[in-house]
Amino acid sequence: AAAVASGNNCATSTDNENKYGLRSDPTLDMDHIYISFGAYIWAKVFIGNSVVALTLYGLLKLKIRVLLYKFGFVQKKPMNAAEVAAKLVLEQTQVIHYIGKFSQKNDNDEVPPKGIEEEDLAAFSFPNFPILQNNGTAHVADLLFIVIDLNSKQMVSANLDGDMLTAEQAIILLWFNTVFANHVKIHSYANWGVNLGKSKDSDVDVIMARNSLVTVYYNFIGYSIFPTLIPTFQRLGFLSVDCSSSMKQIFDHGISSTPPEHSKVVELMQKSRFVKFITLCRPIFLKKFNRHFSFKDNKIDAEALFIGTVLHSLDHTLASINLEDPLWLDTSCPRFGAMAEMGRLVKAAFVDDLPFLPFNKRFQTSGHPFFVSVYNKASKVDKFLADRMDVCIVK
């Protein structure tokens, strides 16, 4: 559905009409919440223009860097591909695909390399893995299987439907999944953690209502606007093929897929900074939420708010850190070149913080007692990550 109408409220549960009378959607959906025309104009002016500024700056910077690299004036930043691939799994939300410590043999009869103990290896399974093929069509592979050495923090092996991949190829696949199929599900869950404050029985403060509006507007841009820009990106030379319809299919596949059961991920707390932080901060967040709000009053789901604030913002932050250089994505790859092109574009123009925002988006400077109280506790766990928690989806 379009994001603009003269309608009322937001969805906070999976029921078509919950007991509080709020409009909601029976399935997970990234863009189905209606906002008023006035709210749309505010968001377009104060958020949309910032998106345009970041996009234009990022694309120009990428174009210049690619040309300088082509003519030998600059080089790619040095990287250890096995380390980068491991970071894209261990230090982002993709870590939920962890299935356990590596036993003597996996399903593909792979034996651990010499010098690596079996208990030092972790296996990650990505079933029904969406791929953008070089001809611009979408394809769903049966399984991407990743093995990581937890001591060296390096990828040991990657297997896609029986084909062994290099670390460079794995980076392309893992980055593509990070910013598309995996990430759109986070955006979609965030819709259950918003309240625009339009319901007569709703009691939501102005900061929470504004945050909700920004999240809804940004989801509209990501799901409904981004695919329409792909032909323009192709004409500008950033993409080789027009894959707009295929990207919409990949979005929908990511949104509709069921997240893996991931209770075992706590086994990685000592091996992953991200896992440790999320594991320790989630109960803090939920406890503080229950002290400051009630679902009856504000119609906001606490888990969804956690996903749309803490998980979303840190997924962006760590993605930008883990993939330092868009040139690490090899667009000349015979099999995954189109995915690398799309990945470069997103890395350059859609991952970093927006400029010129008219409000404080971080927990610690939000001015809201709930977010500030969460930050005060979370900063004692990991100040670097706590400093980068956003109060809404705004990138």
Sequence and secondary structure as in RCSB ss.txt:
>XXXX:A:sequence
AAAVASGNNCATSTDNENKYGLRSDPTLDMDHIYISFGAYIWAKVFIGNSVVALTLYGLLKLKIRVLLYKFGFVQ
KKPMNAAEVAAKLVLEQTQVIHYIGKFSQKNDNDEVPPKGIEEEDLAAFSFPNFPILQNNGTAHVADLLFIVIDL
NSKQMVSANLDGDMLTAEQAIILLWFNTVFANHVKIHSYANWGVNLGKSKDSDVDVIMARNSLVTVYYNFIGYSI
FPTLIPTFQRLGFLSVDCSSSMKQIFDHGISSTPPEHSKVVELMQKSRFVKFITLCRPIFLKKFNRHFSFKDNKI
DAEALFIGTVLHSLDHTLASINLEDPLWLDTSCPRFGAMAEMGRLVKAAFVDDLPFLPFNKRFQTSGHPFFVSVY
NKASKVDKFLADRMDVCIVK
>XXXX:A:secstr
  SBSS      SSSSB TT  B  SS  SS   B HHHHHHHIIIIIHHHHHHHHHHHHHHHHHHHHHHTTSS 
     HHHHHHHHHHTSGGGGGEEEE  S  TT     TT  GGGEEEEEEEEEEEE TTS EEEEEEEEEEEET
TTTEEEEEEETTEE  HHHHHHHHHHHHHTHHHHHHHHHHGGG   S STT    HHHHHHHHHHHHHHHIIIII
HHHHHHHHHHTTS SS  HHHHHHHHHHHHHS     GGGGGGTTT HHHHHHHHHHHHHHHHHHHH  HHHH  
 HHHHHIIIIIHHHHHHHHHHHS  GGGS TT TTTHHHHHHHHHHHHHTSS  SS SS  BTTTS  HHHHHHH
HHHTTT HHHHTT BSS   
